[in-house]
Amino acid sequence: MKCECGGEFEPYLEEIDGISMDCLKCNKCGKILYTSEQMKDFMSMKAMIKKTTTKRKIIVLGHSYAITLPKSLEKIGLKAGQRVSMKMTGKKTLEVKFGEEGEEKKEEVAEEEK
């Protein structure tokens, strides 16, 4: 798709309010464009974040620490038994990815362990 400056819009990943969002960015002027579907996804994610933002206690499960996740996360694809990837993103922050991203990380870790 052409931009009014003459550039081309290309797929781009933008972060808004801490949410990674697909959009289109002009390769010439940098203008960002959102499709109606991308905006629907963004609004849905904002609502889900609001519903799932909670405080949880760390529990002991066998010889490990664990936290429980709200069942409402099923709406965005979380399933019991699903593999996830985790990484420290700061001194007191942990990022957990599931779905395709979680599976890709699992494969990378398996390769590194070989």
C-alpha positions, 0 to 999 in steps of 0.5 A: 500500500502506498503512503501519501509521501510516495513511500510504501507501508510495510509490516511493523511491530509497535509497542503501545501502553506496553502491548506489542501491536502489529501495524503498518509503517511507511518506509519513507516518512515513518507514518504508522497506520492501523487496520481495523482488525489491528485496532480490534486486537489492541482493544481486546488486549487492553480489556484482557490486561485489565481483567487479568492484572492481579496480585498472586502469591508464590506457592511451593509445589514439590521442590519448585516455586509456582504461581497460578494464572487466571483461567480467563487467559484461555480466551487468548490461547493459554491451555493447561499442559501447554509449554511456555518459555520464561526469561528474566527481563529485569532484576524483579521482572519475569517474562512468560511466553506461550503459544507459538513463541513459547514453542519456538523458545523451547526448541531454541533451548533444546538446541542450546543444551545439545 
